[in-house]
Amino acid sequence: MCGIFAYLNYNVSRERRYILEVLFNGLRRLEYRGYDSSGIAVDADVPSCASSSSSTAVPAYAGASPLVFRQEGKIENLVRSVYSEVDEKDVNLDAAFNVHAGIAHTRWATHGVPAPRNSHPQSSGAGDEFLVVHNGIITNYEVLKETLIRHGFTFESDTDTEVIPKLAKFVFDKAHDEEGDVTFSQVVMEVMRQLEGAYALIFKSPHYPNELIACKRGSTLILGVNELSGQNSGKPFHDVKALTTNGKPKELFFSSDLFAIVEHTKNYLAIEDDEIVHIKDGSVSILKFDHEKEKPASVQRALSVLEMEVEQIKKGSYDHFMQKEIHEQPHSLTTTMRGRVKDSGVLLGGLKEKEYLKTIRRSRRLVFIGCGTSYNAALAARPFVEELTGIPVTMEVASDLLDRQGPIYREDTAVFVSQSGETADTLLALDYALENGALCVGITNTVGSTLSRRTHCGVHINAGCEIGVASTKAYTSQIVVMVMVALAVGSDQISTQVRRQAIISGLSNLPSNVSEVLKLDTEMKELASSLIDSESLLVFGRGYNYATALEGALKVKEVALMHSEGMLAGEMKHGPLALVDENLPIIVIATRDACFSKQQSVIQQLLSRKGRLIVMCSKGDASAVCPSGSCRVIEVPEVADCLQPVINIIPLQLLAYHLTVLRGFDVDQPRNLAKSVTTQ
């Protein structure tokens, strides 16, 4: 979804060229989120009109007027247009600023087509008195727009965002007419009072030079602090206001996520809902907005230390992030299990025995809730969770649960699965479950995410940074975490002790098994070459591997832009069999488990109808699944049945990756998709 980035240098001289590059690079770090246009705003040299689109006289400013640049397409289009425009306008790129505030944005179109006029920063009008970058959706924007039009405002974009800076100008002008002075935070607070929906916002205004204000409700926003004196570097738990009022040189950042600030600082703060974060004179103050109260309360917040290295967000020797993340899975799975898998059992610190495990064991049912790949991961774990815990498991797609207002009871445990921890539908479903009194458990890859903060308890999957839009290593780590949760919840049952020990042993060997299956890379590239001209692909699975079929088809659909469907093999004769002919490629997952003989029958039925089969089987089973040798076979290592989906998905990830490259599509940023879906 949309990406927000801002950079403010205080008491340290930075040239305009340097400031632009910091903003551009921040946007590059947010590219993976998905976008179709971008924009930035920096300061001009003198308080004069910097807008090339208006000849209207500019009101008197306390500071320099902004230079605003917006462009459709990739960030590099914006970079080229910015440097072209500054040449035309004779803007001095070597001009130095001891204090400067710049904002930047990548937009994923929701209201209005991708175009410069719909890109952010959005403006209050002539003179750019207020500029706003926004992630989220304002649900009452039409009412606000009608009101502002009646007060003489004209709108240039189709966005919901444009009402925000215009509303800020309306509040500012009204306050000046009635009372005189009004602070930046008072303006923003009054704007927040009028807004409905989910949003993260950053405000910039020449009326308040060298200040920035950020606020949020629902969407993620991070503050980063880089003390250039180095005295406080790496020390957590300092109140952020006390830390920044010292007047020392510093750099401050706002970002939609941590990836964009890790190369600058490891000191960060995750902004909470309804907090207003005001940077002024190098100091950070935080106010808590409350609709019921006229004045906000001042809040003390501590900085945290980010445990991430810059190398984690680089491709290294790989051509694409997706390729890198597929091949990182032996390491990511090791990290997921580190310190948790013991010879005698599983230790999950996020699910404390006395506080939460006993409550989960007494649940009337477990409700797994997720979207897309996260839903598929939960589906893959469901059979084993039911087997080991003896608790019924219900699967819910987050958006459908909300649409139906499906029943959630106080006696339920709701398990929310999300890679980013910021998925809008999942978070709204979390609110719904909390309102209904269920115990809420979070499973996410993102420390400090909204999901991890608002659930009662949970487990971080610790898969490491995942940049590619199509999730790969997070999927396999999610499955392993849910297997570990099942082992922990079911650890009080003597009848499953032998089964549990076998799974624990299998978990220990899983990374080496994944390394072995990754050797199929070349074979999957050859298979991709044979499928490059196909228009559709079917994937059949059942039991543990129904989820594998869904996820494998989803990967091909996401990145290779090929129509693909994952299907339950037991439903084959109830419709899908009509599609089978000698041209349609069909992948059948038939590794050794309780459903193996049934899959053998499916293969025979497809072959008798001249199906073009590709069969995935356990090593040594080629002759058992395809005795006539008339189908292509992919052999994978055999592991415990509940862990087999981790192994089986990897050839399909590799297939999707190579299909995408061979078909000439963007692997890491597929068409129309976003990594973190922060709108409904």
N, C-alpha and C positions, 0 to 999 in steps of 0.2 A: 504494500500500500504506500501511500504518500510518505516521503521522508523529509524530516525537518533537521536543519543544522544551523547553528549560529556560533559566531566567534567574536569575543570581546577581549581586546588586549588593554591592560591597564598599567600605567607607569612603566611601560616598555615600548620603545620606538619600533614601529613596524611600517614598512613601506606598503603602499597600496597594492603593488604587484604581489607582495608576500601574502597580504590579506586575501586577495582574490584566489591565490593558489590554495590557501588553507580551506576556503569555502568550496572551491571546486573539488578538492580532494575529499572533503567531508561528504559531498554528494556522491562521489565515486564509491565511497564505502557503503553508501545506502542504495546503490544501484540494484543490488540483489532483491530488494523489496518489490521491484516491479514499478515501472513508471512510463509515461509517454511524453512528458514535457518537464521543463525545469526552469528555475529562475533564481536570481540573487539581487540583493540590494546592499550597496555600500555608500559612503558619504562622498559628496563633491568637495571641492576645495573651499568654496566660499558660499555664503547663504544667498544663492541665486538659483534661478530656475534651471533644473537639470533634466526636466522632462522634455523629451523631443516630440511628445504627442500633444502638447498643449501650449498655447501662447497666453493663457490666462495669467494675470499677475499673481505672484506667489505671496501668501500672507507672511508677515514678519515672523521669522523663526528665531529661536534661541540658539540654534546650531545650524550646521551646513545642511542644505537640502540633499535628498538622496539621489543616487544614480540607480535606476532600476532596469534590470535586463531580464527578459523572458524569451524562451525559445521552445518550439516544438521539437520532439525527437530526442536523440541521445544527448548526454551531457556534453560530449565533444562538440556538438552543434552549438550549444550555449557558449562554450569556451571560445570557439571561433568567432561567434557573433559579438561577444563581449570585447575581445581584442580589436575586432574590426570597428566597433562603435567608438571605443575610446580613442582610436586613431583619428576617426572622423571628427570627434568632438575635441580633440587635442587635450585629452585628460592626462595629467601627469602621473604616470605609474610609479615614479620614484618619490612622489610626495610621501613624507613620513608622518605618522600619527602616534602620539604618545598614548592616546586613548581613542579607541574606535570600536564601533559595534556594527557587525555585518550579519545578515541573515540569508539563508539559502533554502531551496525546497525542490524536491522531485514530486511530480504530480501523477497520480493514477486516476484517470478520468472517471468521475461518477456523474457530475452535473456539468454537461457541456462537453463538446468534442475536444480532443487535443489541439490546442491552438495557443499562440502567445497571449491573446486576450484572456484566456481561461487559466493560464498558468499563474503560479504564485511567485513573488509576493503580490497579493491583491491590495488595491489602493483605495483610499478614501475619496480620491478624485484629483482634481487639478492641484499640483503642488505636492502630492504624495504626503499629506500631513500625517497620516497614519498608514502604516504598512503591516500586513499580517501574513504569516505562513501558517497553514492549517493542515492537520491530519484528522480525519473523521468526517462526520456528516451532521449538519445543523438541520434538525427536523422541522423547525418552525420558521425557516428562512423566508418562505413565501409571505407569511404574515408580516414579518419584519420588513421585507422588501416593499410591500404595499404601503406600510406606514412611512418609511423613509422617502418613498416617491412623493407621497402627499406633502412631505416637508421640503420638497424641492430637489431631492437627490436624483441624479441620473445614473443608470447602471450600464456598464460597458461589457460585462461578461455574462455567461450563463450559469456561473457557479453559485453555490450556496454560501461560499466563503466571503463574497464581496460585501454582504450585509455587515460583516464584523468590523472592518475598518471604517465603513461609513457610519455605523452605529457609534464607534469610538469618536469620530469627528462630531457627530450630533451631540453626544454627551459633553465633549470638550467645549463646544461652542455655547451650549446651553449654560454650562457651569460658569463660563467667563461672562456671559450676559447677566447672570443673576448674582454670582458670588465673588467673582474675581478669579483668584488662583485656584487651581485644582491639581492634585498630584497625579502622576502617571498611574499609580496603583489604584487610585480612586476611580479614574476613567475605566480601567480594565475591570474593576470589581462591578461597576454599574453595567458594563457590557455583559459580563458573566450572568448577571441577574436576569438578563433578557433572553439568554440562549438556552435552547433545548436540544438535546442530542448528545453525541459523543464527540469529543474534540481534544486535541492538544494544540495550543496556540503560542506563537511568539509575536510580540508587538514591538515595533520600532517606530519612533516619531522624531522629526527634527524639533518639535516643541520640547522634547526631553532628550537633548543630545547626549550621546555616549551612555545611554541607558537601554536596557532590554527588560521586558517582562514576559515571563512564561506562565501559563496556567494550563490545567488539564482536567478533563472529566472523562474517564473511560480509556482514552488512548495513551500510549506510553510516551514518557518524556524523561530524559536523563540530564542532569547537570554534572559537568566535569570541571574540576578545579586544578589548575597547574600552578603551584607556588614556585616561581622561578628562583627564589632565594634558596630553595631546597631544604629549608629547616624542618618543614612539616611533612616532607615527602614520605609516603608509606605509613603514616601513623593514622590508624583508624580512630573512630569515635570522638573526633573533635567536632564541637558544634560549628556548623558551617559559617554562621555569621561571625562568631568570635574569631574564626580562622581567617576571615577575609577582610576584617576591618583594620588591619595593620598598615595599610597604605603601601605595602611592599609590591614589587613588580609581580604581575600574575597574568595568566590567561584563563578565561572562563569560556565554557562551551555549553551549548544545549544540543541535544541530539535525540532522534527517535529511538536509537539503540546504542549499545556500547561499542559496536564495531567501529563507529566513526570517531570515537575519542581515544581508543586504546593506544594509538601511536603518539598521543599528546600527553596523556596523564592516566594514572590508575586510581586517582581519587575521584569518586563519583557519589551522586545521590540520586536515588529513584524518586522522582516527584510523585506525591500522592494526589488522589482525586481532590479537587476543590482547593488545592494549594496555589497561591500566587507567589511566584519567585521573582523578586525584583533585584536586578543588578544596577547599582548606582555608586559612583565613586569607588569602584573596585570592591564594594562590599555586597554580600548577598543577604537579603532579608526575606523571610518566608512568612506569609500570612495565610490563615485558614479562612476561606470564604464560607459563609453560612447564610442561606436564603432568609432564615428567620431573624438574623441579627443585622443591624445597620452597620456596625463596625466589625471588621475581622479580628480574630485573635492572632497574636504573634506566636510563631511556632519555632521551637528549637529542634534542629535536625542534625544528625551526625553524618559525616562522610564515611563511606565504605571504601575498601580497597579492592580493586578489580583483579581477579586472578585469571589473567589472559595475556598472551604474548602476541606481538605484532605478527610473528611468523604464522600464527594460526589463521589469519585472515588473508594470507597470500597463497597463490597457486603453486609456488615452488616449481618443481620440474614438470608439473602436469599442464596439459593444454587447457583444461577447464576445471572449475571447482567441482562439478558433479563427478568427473573422473577421479579427482583427488579424493573426494569424500567416499566414493565407492571403495577405493583401495585403502582408505584409512580404517576400514571396519575392524580388522584384527586389533588395532590399537584402541579404537573407540570402545569396543566391547570389553577389552581389558580394563580400561578406565572406568567403565560403568560398574564393573564387578569389584574393582579394587577396594579392599578393606571391608567388603560386604559378604563375600562368599567364604565361609569357613568350612573346615572338614566336618564339623558337627552341625552346621546349619547356616542360616542366613541372618545377618545383622543389619537392620535398616534403622538408622538413627532417627529418620523422619517419622517413623511409626513406632512411637514408644509403647512398650509392652503394657504398662499399667494404664496409660492414658487412652490409647487408640486401638491397639490390636484386640483387646478384650471387647471393645465396642463393636468392631468390625465382625468379630466371631459371633456376636449376638444378633447381627443384622438379619432382617427377614429376607433381604435380597441385596445384591450388588448391582448398581446401575452404572455401566460404562458409557461415558458420554464424550464424543469427539467429532471431528470433521475430517473428511478426506483420508490422508495417510494415517493420521492418528486414530481414526475410527477403525481402519483396517488392522492396525497393530493390536488394538483392544480385542477385535474379533478373533485374531490369531491366538490370543492368550485365553479367550473365554473357556474352551473345553477343559484346559488344565486347571484353571481357577475353580471351576465347578467341581472337578474331580477331587482336588486336594482339600477344598474348604467345605464341600457339601452344601454350599450356599447357592441358590439360583442366581444366575447372571442374566440381566436384561441389557440389550444393546440399544443405544439411542443416538441418532444423528442429532446434534445440538439444535440445529434450526428446526427440525421436525418436532422435537420435544416442545419447543417454545410455541410453534404453530398450533399444536394439539392441546397445549397446556396439560400434558400427560401427567398422571398421578405420581407424585413423589411423597413418600411418607417419612415421618420422624424415625421410624425403625429401619429406614434404608441407609446404605452407605453409597454415596454417589462418587464415582471415580472419574475425574476429568483429565483427559489426555490431550496435550497440546505441545508441539515442539517449541513454539515461541512463547507460550504462556500469555499471549495477547490476542488470540483469535476472538473476534467480537461475538460470534454466536455462542462459543463455549463459555465466555465470561457472562453473557446474559443468562445462559442456562445455569451457571453457578449461582447467580443472584436468585434465580427461581428456586433452586434447591435449598439455598440458605434460608429463604423466606419460609419454606415448608419444613424446616427443622432437621433436614438430613445431615449426617456426618459427611463432610466434603473432603475428599482426598485429591491432591493434585499430582500429576506426573508430567514434568516438563523439563526441557533442556536449558531453560534460561533462569539463572539465579537472579532474584530480585524482580522477576516478572510479576504482573498483576495476579496471575493465577497462583503463583507460589506465595504471595502475600495474603491473599484473601481466602484460601482454603484452610481448613483446620489443621491439616497435616499433609505430608506428601513425600515424594521421592524425586530428587533431581537425577536425570538419566546420565549426566556427565559425559555426553557424547562429543563435546567440543564444538567449536564454531561450525555451523553449517550455512554456507553462503548460497549454494545452488538452490534455485526455487524448488526443484523436485527433490523432496526429502529422500535420503538414502540411509546414511548411518544413524540418523535419529530414529528411523523406523525400526531397525534391528535392535537398537538399544532400548527402545520402548518395550518391545516384546520381552527382552531379557529382564527388564525391571519388573514387568507384570508377573513374569514367572517367579522372580524372587519374592514379590509380594505374596503370591499364592503359597510359596514355601514357608514364609513367615507366619501367615494367617493359619495355615494348616499344620503348624509344627506341634500342636498339642494333641494330634491324633496318632495313636500308636499303630493303627491299622495301615497307615500310609508311610510308615517309617522307611521301609525298604525302597519304595518308589521314590521318596524324597532323596535318599542317599544316592540313588542312581542318577537323578537329575542334577544334584550338586556336583557329582563327578563329571557329568556331561557338560556342565557350565564351565568347569575348569579347562576342558579340552576344546571348547568352542572357538576361541580365537585361532588356534592352529588349524581347525577344520575350515574356517573361513579363509585362511591363507591358501589352503589347498584348492578351494573352489574358485578363488580368484585367478588361478592358472588357466581357467577356461576363457580368459579374455580374448585370445586370438580366435578361438572356436566361435565365440559369440559374434565377433566381427565378421567372420565368414557367413554365419547364419544371417546376420543383418544384411549383408550384400545380396543374399538370395531373396530377401523379403522387401527390398528397397522399392519395388514397383507395386507391391500389394496395396490395396485400398483399405483392407480390414484385417483384423486379427482376433481370433477367439482364444480364450484361455480357460480351460476347465480344471477345477479342483474340488475337493470335498474334504470334510473333516477339518483337521488342522490347516489344510492347504486351500480351503475355500478363500480365506483371506489372502493367501499368496496369489491366487488367480486374480482377485480384485485389485490388489496392489500392483501386480505386474502389468495388468492392462492399463491401470491408471498411469503408470510411468510412461508407457508407450504413447498414451493419449496426450499426456502433459507436454512432453518434450519433442517427440517425433512427429506430432500433429497427425497421427494416423488413427483412424477409427479403430478402437479395440474394446472388447468387452470381456470382463471376468465373469464366469458363470459357475453355478453350483452344478457339478456333474450329475447329481441325482435328478436335476430338472431337465436334462438334455432332451429326453423324449417328449417333454411337454412344450415343444415349440422350437427350440434352437436347432433341432435335428434337420429341420426344413432348409436351413442355410448351407448344409454340408454339400460340397462338391469338390472336384479335383483342383480347383483354383484357390479356394479359401484356406489360408494357413491356420492350423489349429494346434495350440500347445496344450498337452495333457500332462498334468502333474501326477505322477504315479510312483512316488517314493514309498518305501516300506513303512506301513502303519496298519491300523485296523481296517482301513478302507482299501487296501492294496488290491484285493481280489475283485472288488467292485470296479476299480479303475481299469483293471485288465479287461473286464466285460465292456466297459465304455470304449476302450481302444478297439476292440474287435468289431463293435457296432459301427464305429466311424470308418474303419478300414473297409468294411463290407459295402459302404456307400462311397467308396473311392475318395475318402477324405485325405487331405494333404496334412499329414500328422508330423508333429515334433513332440517327442515324448521325453519328459524329464523323469529319470529313475535313479535308484540307488546304484552304486558301483557294483558291477557284476550281474545286474538284472536286465541287461539289454535283450538277451534272448527270451526272457520271461515276458517282457512287455511287448516285444515285437518279433515273434518267432520267424516271421517270413522275411524280415529284414527290409520291409517296404516303407519304413518310416525313419525319420532322422531321430537320433537318440542323444540326449544330454545326460551324462552320468555324473552324479554328485555324491559326496561322502554321506554315509548313513550315520545319523546321530539319534538321540532320544526323540521320540515322536513330537513332543511339545517344543523341542528346539529345532526341528527340521524346517519350519518356516523361515528361520534365520538363514539357513543354508540355501534353501530353494529360491529365495527372492533375489539372490545376488546374480545368478546368470540372467535373470530377467531385467535387472538394473543395467547390467552390461549391454544387453541386447538393445534396450531403449536408448542408452547413450550412443552406441555405434550407429543405430538407425538414424538418430538425429544428426550426427556429424555427416553421415553419407548423404542424407537428404538436404544438407546445407542449411539447417535451421540453427537458431541460437540455443545452445545447450543450457546455459545458466540463467537466461532470462526469456523463457518461452512466451510466445505471443499471448497477450491479454491476461497473463497470470501474475500474481504477487506472492512473495514468500510469506508475509504475515498479513492475513486478511482481517483488517481492523475495522471493516464496515460490514453491515448486514447485507 
